Amino acid sequence: MEMRERLAKTARDRGTILCFGVDPDLVRINHAVTGEDKIGPFFHAIIEKLLDENAVAALKPNYAYFAQYGFDGLYALEDVIQHYRNKVPIILDGKRGDIGKSSEAYAREAYDFWGADAVTVSPYMGYDSVAPFVREGKLAYALCRTSNEGAKDFQELKCGKKYLYEEIAAKAAKWKCGLVVGATSTAIAKLAKATKDVPFLIPGVGAQGGDLEAVMKAIKGNPGIHRINASSSIAYAYEKQGGSPADAAAKEAEKLNAVIRKHL
């Protein structure tokens, strides 16, 4: 099944376009889990709860958060992906991008080794660096207008009459890529209108404070192909709410879904 179709179907089946970003932070996890193996048990409890309640329609493990813990972290990444890859789309947040042969190797790692359904890529080096990630049944999300403060340093540079991020969006549409567009950016409505059927991965609605209502209005034309990501605000909701991490995560996800489902 083509990834846009799978995204839309999963959104219909689960009644949401919320994506849970899986970002392990052992300093925070240590307060909730005992024993040597902490990452797996912590996130399995949360993910199972979210899936049981149809609270999410994708998972986005961030490679760097796992890799910082060496092989233990990478084994945990494999465990998460293999456990849930047939239940919801898995978006590997690796932000890859290199010369052609290196990108071919990165693409094989993401899709063939890890078994991800999609991967985030940097388009800075051009089409040959992105092409290996454009594969049938898979999806590459090109970084476009991101949610970090420094995004304006390059992404808002003018290329003639357009911003660089607009040129990236136009190229990505031709390359059959998705786009990473931050919820904190006012560009999201403009990009949604310009690209139409291009899937967006939208971070920034949780801890970064993006306006979820505005995001849903911006993507109202075809919301099912998009994914709105929240990571730490869900995973570590128990720090503010108390109770178990899984129950607190479900409550936090439901707050987001209450807004999302008004617009689906």
N, C-alpha and C positions, 0 to 999 in steps of 0.2 A: 504494500500500500504506500502511495506517495505520502511524504511526511505532512504536507498541508492537509491532506484528507484525514490522516491519523490524528493530527492535532484537533481538527474540527470535530471528529467523531468522539474523541476522548472528552472534549469539552461538553458535547451533548450528553454523553453517557453519565458524566459526573456532575454536570450542572455548574461548572466553574471553569475559569481560565487561570486560577491561581497556581503558581509554581512554587515549590518549597526548595529554597537554596540550602544545600547541606554543607555547612562551613564549620568543621570541628575546631573547637578552641578548648584545649584541655584545662586551661586555667579555670574556665567556667564550668566545664563538664565535671571536673573533680569534686565539685560541691554536691553533685547529684548522684554519682555512680561510684561504687566501691569496686575493688579488685583491679587486676592488671589490665584486662581488656575493657576499655571504657568507651571508645568511640562507637563500636558496633552496638552494644546493648543500649546506649543512650539514644542513638538515632533510630534503631529498629523500633523501639517502643513508640517513639514519636511518629515515625512514618506509618507504622501499622495502624495507629489511631487515626491519623489523617486520611488514610485510604479507606478504612472501615466506615468513616463518616462522609466519604466522598467530598472531602474538603480541599483536595488538590488534584490537578490534572497534569502534572509533570514534576520531575525532580531535577534539580540542577546542582550536582556535586561540584564544588570548586577544587580543582586539582591542587592548587597551591596549599590550601588549608590541610589537605591530606598529606601531601609530599613533605611538608615541614616536619613531620614526625617520622621521616625515614620509611623503612620497609613496613613497620607496624601501621603507619598511616596508609601506605599504598595497599596493603592487604585489606585494610578496612574499606578503602575505596572499591576494590574489586568485590568485596562482600556486598556492599550496598548496591552496586550496579547489577550484579548477577541476581540478587534477590528480587529486584523490582523492575527489571528491564522489560518484562513481558506484561506488566500491569499498567504502567504509564510511561510516556516518553521520557528518556533519560538524556538530559542536555549536559554534556561535559563542558564545564567552564574552564577552558585551558588557554584561551586567547592566543592560539597558535598563529604563525605566519612567518615564512622563511622562503629562501629560494626554492625553485621547483622540486629538486630531488629531496631536500630536507622536508619540505611540506608533504611530499608523498609518504615519507617515513612517519611524520606526525599524524597523517590521516590514517595510516594503517594502525598506528598505536591507538588512536581514538576509537575507530570503528571495529577493527578486527581483533585487537587485543583486549581493550576495555569493554567493547560491546555497546558503546554509546549510540544513540539514535541521532544526536546532533552535537555540534561543537561550536564554541565561539572562536572566531578568527580575527586577526588584525589584517585589514586590507592594504596597509601602508605600502607594501612592496609590490602591489599590483596583481593582475589577473593570474599570472603563473604561480603566485604564492597561495592563491585561494582555490584554484581549479581542482587540486587533488581532493579537497574536502567536499566538492560538489559531486555527489554520488547518488545514484538511484536509490530511493528509499531512505536517504539520509538528508540532513539539512545543516548547512553552515550559516551561522549568524555572524555577520560582519559588524564590527564595532563602528558605529555611526555617530550618534550624538549621545555620549555617555553621561552618567549622572554625577561624576566627580567634579570637584571645584576646578581642577586644571584642564577640564575638557575644552574650555574656550581658548587655551593657548594655541592650539592648532585647528581644532574642528570648526572654529568660527572665523578662520581666516577667509578672506574674500578671494574667490576664483572668478574673475570677471564680475558679473552681477550676482552670483550665487555664493553661498558659504561652502566651504570644503565638505561639510557633512551632507549637504544637498547633492554634491557631485558623487559622494560615496553612495548615497541612497540610489541614485540613478544607475550607477554602475552595478551595484548589488542586485537590483531588479533585473538587469540584463543577464547577470551571471546566475540567476535563479537562487540567490541567497536570501536569508532572512536578515534582519537588522537588530542590533542592540541599540535601543533608544531609551534613555533614562527618564523616569517619571518626573524628575526634578527639572527637566528641560521644557521650555515653552514651545520647542520645535515639534513636539510630538503630533499635534493636530495638523500642522503643515505637511509633515512627512507622511502621515496616514492618508491624507488627501492625494498626495503626489504619487504614492506607490501602490495604493489600493490593495492588491492581493498579496503583498509581501508580508510574511509573518514577522511580528515584532517580539523580541524578548525585552521585557520592560522591568528593569530593576529600579529600586529607589522609593518604593511606596511604604516601606516599613520604617526602619531606624533612620533612614535618610529624609523622611518626611515628605515624600512626593504626594501630590493631590490625587487620590484614587478616583474620586468622582470626575475630575477633569480628564483623567486618562481614559476612563470608560466612555465618556462623551466623545473623545477624540477618535476612538477606534470603533465607534458604533456601527460603521458600515459592514464589518465582517469580524466581529469580536472573537469568534471561535478559533481562528487560526493563530491568535496572539497568546502570549503567556506573560502574566504579571508576576514578577518574582518578589518574594519576601524571604529573608534568611534568618538573621539573628533575632529579629523581632518575634519570630515564631519559635525558633529553637530554644531561646533563653527567656521566654515569656514567664517561666516559673520564678525567675529572680524577682519579678515585681508582683506576680499574682500569688505565689506560694503554691503548695500542692505539688503533684507530680509533674515532671516535665511534659509528659504526654498529654495530660488533661489541660495544662496551661496552654500548650501549643494549639490544641484543638479549639480552645476558647478564642485565642488570638486569630486563628485562621477564620473562625466564624464571623468575627468582626469585619474582616476584609471581604468575606463572601456575602455578607449582608448588603454591601455596596455593589459588589460585582454582579450579583444575581438580579439586581434591579434593572440592569442594562442588557442582560443576555436574552 
